[in-house]
């Protein structure tokens, strides 16, 4: 589970992280949620995964494929203003005790996931939720358009 792969936005990513994202997406479907990988937040940060529930709840997941990956990334608190719940996700090869207690924790592989520690729900402000939900919908639509019409005109922002 090593090597680089090319994600939707063209930024090289670790193959392990891509497999974990797949397992997380499958898990979210089982929860009745949808998930979008590689989401640029309004503050310019890039979340590994954003999930949207049927009632509009937004979860953000930061995938960490190694101890080094976690230690070199101190920006996770910048994601909190854009989600109701925040989680770190990793696989069995990364010790869970390195992840902060104030964040949720998900253990996953390429086929599924399990929430080990829930993050306390901190509801988003209504205006923030609406604006970010619209952006998630536009992002999902733009990616679908790119898949169905690769030569079509897709806004550069997506």
N, C-alpha and C positions, 0 to 999 in steps of 0.2 A: 504494500500500500504506500509506495513512495513515487516521486516523480511529479512533473508539472503537467497540468492540463490547462486548456484555454476555456474560461467561463464565458458567459454571455456578454460581459462588458469588455472582454479583451485583456483583462489583467491576469497574469499568470497566477495560478493558485495551486496549492498542494493537493495532490490526488486524494490523500486521506481526508482532507477537509471536504472535498467534493462528495466522497462516499458518505461521510457523516451528514452532510446536507441532504442527501437523498433519503437516508434513514429518518432524519428529522421531518422532512416533508411527508413521508409515509405516515409517521406518527401523528402529525397535525391533521391529516385527512381522517384518521381514525377518531380524532377528537372533534370532528366536524368543523375544522378550520382549514383555511388555505394558506399556503406559504409561498413567499417570493424570495429567492436568493439574491444577494448582492444589491442591496437597496441603499441608495444615497439619501441620507436624511437631510432635513432642511438646514441643519448647521454644517453641512458639507462632509460629515463623517459617513463612512460606509458600513452598514450593518451586514453581517453575513447572511442573516435570514430575518424576515419580518413575516409574522403570521397574523391573519385576520380571522376573528371568530364571527359567528352568525349574528351576534348582538353588537358587533362593532369593536369588540375588545382587540387590542393590538399587543402582541408579544414580540419582543426582539430577542434573538439568540445570537450570541457571539461564539463561534466554533473555535476551539483550541485543539490542535492536533498533536501538540507536544508541550512539555514543560517550558521549553524555550519560547514557543509561540505565545504562551501566556505571559511569561516574564517580560517580553519585549513590547507588550501592549498595555498601556496604562490609561487608555481613553474610554473605557467602558462606561464610566459615569456620564459621559457626554451623550449616551443613548437614552438615558432615563427620562428626559423631558418628552420623548416621543413614543412612549409605550406604557401600557398598564402593568405589564410584567416584563422583567428582564431575566435572562438565563445565560449561563455559560453551558456549553455542551462539549463533551469529549468522549473518548473511547476508554476501554479497560486499561490501556497502556499508560494512561496519564493518572497520577495519583489525585484523587478527588480533594484531598485536604489542602491543596494549593489554592483552591478557589475560595473567594471571600464568602463568608456566611451571609452577608446581607444581599447576595444575589441568589437567584434560583440556580439549580444544577440539574442537568439532563445527561444521562449516560446513553450513548447511542452507537450504532454501527451502520453499515450500509443498507440494512433491511428494516430497521425500526429504532425505537427509542423508549426510554422510561424516565419520567420526571422523578428524580430522587429527592430534590428539595424544591419546594414551591417558593416563588418570590412573592412577597406581600403585594397585593394589588394596590396600586396607587393610581386611581382613575385620572385619565387625561382631562384637561379642560375641553369643553365641547367644541370650541373653535379649532383647537389644535387637532382633535380627533377628526373633525370633518375635513380639514385641509389635508391631513396626512392620508386619510382614507381615499380621498380623491386622487392624490399622487400615486398611491399604491394601485388604484384601478387604472390610471393612465399608464403606469409602468407595465403592468400585466398586459394591457391591450397593445402597447407598442411592441412588446416582445412577441406576442402572438402574431401581430402584423408582420414582423420581421421573419418569423418562421414560415408564414403562408405566402409572403411576397418578398423574398430576399432582395429583389431589385427595386422595391417600392421606396417611396420617400418616407422615412421614419425620422421624427424630430431628433436632432443631434443630442439633446439633453438625455434621451433614454438610451 
